[in-house]
């Protein structure tokens, strides 16, 4: 454990940010999983709706600095391609 007050504060702040980032990443994973589950079930309407939701969740995560913009673009692109190939 740190002895300096600023280092103690840094530990607390980093822990808070880590928990926030973990929650956001978990939400993204859940949204992505729903898209691929709809694709597996061959339900095109559900896949499109899930894709719209997942894109929104990923974009929010990117705006908050949890994901790099290229990472989020890659995720959205791969999901969109998978949904479009269903048709």
FIZA-496015 format. One record per residue: residue number from 1; z, y, x of N, C-alpha, C in turn. Coordinates in Angstrom, 1 decimal. Layout:
NODE/num/n.up/n.north/n.east/ca.up/ca.north/ca.east/c.up/c.north/c.east
NODE/NUM/Z/Y/X/Z/Y/X/Z/Y/X;
...
***
This chain:
NODE/num/n.up/n.north/n.east/ca.up/ca.north/ca.east/c.up/c.north/c.east
NODE/1/0.0/-1.2/0.9/0.0/0.0/0.0/0.0/1.2/0.9;
NODE/2/-0.7/2.2/0.4/-0.8/3.5/1.2/0.5/4.3/1.2;
NODE/3/0.7/5.1/2.2/1.9/5.9/2.3/1.6/7.4/1.9;
NODE/4/0.3/7.8/2.1/0.0/9.2/1.9/-0.4/9.4/0.4;
NODE/5/0.1/10.5/-0.1/0.0/10.8/-1.5/-1.5/10.7/-2.0;
NODE/6/-2.4/11.4/-1.2/-3.8/11.4/-1.6/-4.4/10.0/-1.6;
NODE/7/-4.0/9.2/-0.7/-4.5/7.8/-0.6/-4.0/7.0/-1.8;
NODE/8/-2.8/7.2/-2.2/-2.2/6.5/-3.4/-3.0/6.9/-4.6;
NODE/9/-3.3/8.2/-4.7/-4.1/8.7/-5.9/-5.5/8.1/-5.8;
NODE/10/-6.1/8.0/-4.7/-7.5/7.4/-4.5/-7.5/6.0/-5.0;
NODE/11/-6.4/5.2/-4.7/-6.3/3.8/-5.2/-6.3/3.8/-6.7;
NODE/12/-5.5/4.7/-7.3/-5.4/4.7/-8.8/-6.8/5.1/-9.4;
NODE/13/-7.4/6.1/-8.8/-8.7/6.6/-9.4/-9.8/5.5/-9.2;
NODE/14/-9.8/4.8/-8.1/-10.8/3.8/-7.8/-10.6/2.6/-8.8;
NODE/15/-9.3/2.3/-9.1/-9.0/1.2/-10.0/-9.5/1.5/-11.4;
NODE/16/-9.3/2.8/-11.8/-9.7/3.2/-13.1/-11.2/3.2/-13.2;
NODE/17/-11.9/3.7/-12.2/-13.4/3.6/-12.2/-13.9/2.2/-12.2;
NODE/18/-13.3/1.3/-11.4/-13.7/-0.1/-11.4/-13.6/-0.7/-12.8;
NODE/19/-12.5/-0.5/-13.5/-12.3/-1.0/-14.8/-13.4/-0.5/-15.8;
NODE/20/-13.7/0.8/-15.7/-14.7/1.4/-16.5/-16.1/0.8/-16.2;
NODE/21/-16.4/0.7/-15.0/-17.7/0.1/-14.6/-17.8/-1.3/-15.0;
NODE/22/-16.7/-2.1/-14.9/-16.8/-3.5/-15.3/-17.0/-3.6/-16.8;
NODE/23/-16.4/-2.7/-17.6/-16.6/-2.8/-19.0/-18.0/-2.4/-19.4;
NODE/24/-18.6/-1.5/-18.7/-20.0/-1.0/-19.0/-20.9/-2.1/-18.6;
NODE/25/-20.7/-2.7/-17.4/-21.6/-3.8/-16.9/-21.6/-5.0/-17.9;
NODE/26/-20.4/-5.3/-18.4/-20.2/-6.4/-19.3/-21.0/-6.2/-20.6;
NODE/27/-20.9/-4.9/-21.0/-21.7/-4.6/-22.2/-23.2/-4.7/-22.0;
NODE/28/-23.7/-4.4/-20.9/-25.1/-4.5/-20.5/-25.5/-6.0/-20.5;
NODE/29/-24.6/-6.8/-19.9/-24.9/-8.2/-19.8/-25.0/-8.9/-21.2;
NODE/30/-24.1/-8.4/-22.1/-24.0/-9.0/-23.4/-25.3/-8.6/-24.2;
NODE/31/-25.7/-7.3/-24.0/-26.9/-6.8/-24.7/-28.2/-7.6/-24.2;
NODE/32/-28.3/-7.8/-22.9/-29.4/-8.5/-22.3/-29.4/-9.9/-22.8;
NODE/33/-28.2/-10.5/-22.9/-28.1/-11.9/-23.3/-28.6/-12.1/-24.7;
NODE/34/-28.3/-11.1/-25.6/-28.8/-11.1/-27.0/-30.3/-11.1/-27.1;
NODE/35/-30.9/-10.3/-26.2/-32.4/-10.2/-26.2/-33.0/-11.6/-25.9;
NODE/36/-32.5/-12.2/-24.8/-33.0/-13.5/-24.4/-32.7/-14.6/-25.4;
NODE/37/-31.6/-14.5/-26.1/-31.2/-15.5/-27.1/-32.2/-15.4/-28.2;
NODE/38/-32.6/-14.2/-28.6/-33.6/-14.0/-29.7/-34.9/-14.5/-29.3;
NODE/39/-35.3/-14.3/-28.0/-36.5/-14.8/-27.5/-36.6/-16.4/-27.6;
NODE/40/-35.5/-17.0/-27.1/-35.3/-18.4/-27.2/-35.5/-19.0/-28.6;
NODE/41/-34.9/-18.2/-29.5/-35.0/-18.6/-30.9/-36.3/-18.3/-31.6;
NODE/42/-37.2/-17.6/-30.8/-38.5/-17.2/-31.3/-38.5/-16.3/-32.5;
NODE/43/-37.5/-15.5/-32.6/-37.3/-14.5/-33.7/-37.7/-13.1/-33.1;
NODE/44/-39.0/-12.8/-33.4/-39.6/-11.6/-32.9/-38.9/-10.3/-33.3;
NODE/45/-38.6/-10.3/-34.6/-37.9/-9.0/-35.2/-36.5/-8.8/-34.5;
NODE/46/-35.8/-9.9/-34.4/-34.4/-9.8/-33.8/-34.6/-9.4/-32.3;
NODE/47/-35.6/-10.0/-31.7/-35.8/-9.7/-30.2/-36.1/-8.2/-30.0;
NODE/48/-36.9/-7.6/-30.9/-37.3/-6.2/-30.8/-36.1/-5.3/-31.1;
NODE/49/-35.3/-5.7/-32.1/-34.1/-4.9/-32.4/-33.1/-5.0/-31.2;
NODE/50/-32.9/-6.2/-30.7/-32.0/-6.4/-29.5/-32.5/-5.7/-28.3;
NODE/51/-33.8/-5.6/-28.1/-34.4/-4.9/-27.0/-34.1/-3.4/-27.1;
NODE/52/-34.3/-2.9/-28.3/-34.0/-1.5/-28.5/-32.6/-1.1/-28.1;
NODE/53/-31.6/-2.0/-28.6/-30.2/-1.8/-28.4/-29.9/-1.9/-26.9;
NODE/54/-30.5/-3.0/-26.3/-30.2/-3.2/-24.8/-30.7/-2.1/-24.0;
NODE/55/-31.9/-1.6/-24.3/-32.5/-0.4/-23.6/-31.5/0.8/-23.6;
NODE/56/-31.0/1.0/-24.8/-30.1/2.1/-25.0/-28.8/1.9/-24.2;
NODE/57/-28.3/0.7/-24.2/-27.0/0.4/-23.4/-27.3/0.6/-21.9;
NODE/58/-28.4/0.1/-21.5/-28.8/0.2/-20.0/-28.9/1.6/-19.6;
NODE/59/-29.6/2.4/-20.4/-29.8/3.8/-20.1/-28.5/4.6/-20.1;
NODE/60/-27.6/4.3/-20.9/-26.3/4.9/-20.9/-25.6/4.5/-19.6;
NODE/61/-25.6/3.3/-19.2/-25.0/2.8/-18.0/-25.6/3.6/-16.8;
NODE/62/-26.9/3.8/-16.8/-27.6/4.5/-15.7/-27.1/6.0/-15.7;
NODE/63/-27.0/6.6/-16.8/-26.6/8.0/-16.9/-25.2/8.2/-16.4;
NODE/64/-24.3/7.1/-16.6/-23.0/7.2/-16.1/-22.8/6.8/-14.6;
NODE/65/-23.9/6.4/-14.0/-23.9/6.1/-12.6/-23.5/4.7/-12.3;
NODE/66/-23.5/3.8/-13.3/-23.1/2.4/-13.0/-24.2/1.7/-12.4;
NODE/67/-25.5/1.9/-12.9/-26.7/1.3/-12.3/-27.6/2.3/-11.7;
NODE/68/-28.3/1.9/-10.7/-29.3/2.8/-10.1/-30.5/2.8/-11.1;
NODE/69/-31.2/3.9/-11.1/-32.3/4.1/-12.1/-33.4/3.0/-11.9;
NODE/70/-33.7/2.6/-10.7/-34.7/1.5/-10.5/-34.2/0.2/-11.0;
NODE/71/-32.9/-0.1/-10.8/-32.4/-1.3/-11.4/-32.5/-1.4/-12.9;
NODE/72/-32.2/-0.3/-13.5/-32.2/-0.3/-15.0/-33.7/-0.3/-15.4;
NODE/73/-34.6/0.3/-14.7/-36.0/0.3/-15.1/-36.5/-1.2/-14.9;
NODE/74/-36.1/-1.9/-13.9/-36.5/-3.2/-13.7/-36.0/-4.1/-14.8;
NODE/75/-34.8/-4.0/-15.2/-34.2/-4.8/-16.3/-35.0/-4.6/-17.6;
NODE/76/-35.2/-3.3/-17.9/-35.9/-3.0/-19.2/-37.3/-3.5/-19.1;
NODE/77/-38.0/-3.4/-18.0/-39.3/-3.8/-17.9/-39.5/-5.3/-18.1;
NODE/78/-38.6/-6.1/-17.5/-38.6/-7.5/-17.6/-38.3/-8.0/-19.0;
NODE/79/-37.4/-7.3/-19.7/-37.1/-7.7/-21.0/-38.3/-7.3/-22.0;
NODE/80/-38.8/-6.1/-21.8/-40.0/-5.7/-22.6/-41.1/-6.7/-22.4;
NODE/81/-41.4/-7.1/-21.2/-42.5/-8.0/-20.9/-42.2/-9.3/-21.6;
NODE/82/-41.0/-9.8/-21.6/-40.6/-11.1/-22.2/-40.8/-11.0/-23.8;
NODE/83/-40.4/-9.9/-24.3/-40.5/-9.7/-25.8/-42.0/-9.6/-26.2;
NODE/84/-42.8/-8.9/-25.4/-44.2/-8.7/-25.7/-45.0/-10.0/-25.5;
NODE/85/-44.6/-10.8/-24.6/-45.3/-12.1/-24.4/-45.0/-13.1/-25.6;
NODE/86/-44.0/-12.8/-26.4/-43.7/-13.6/-27.6/-44.9/-13.5/-28.6;
NODE/87/-45.4/-12.3/-28.7/-46.4/-12.0/-29.7/-47.7/-12.8/-29.6;
***
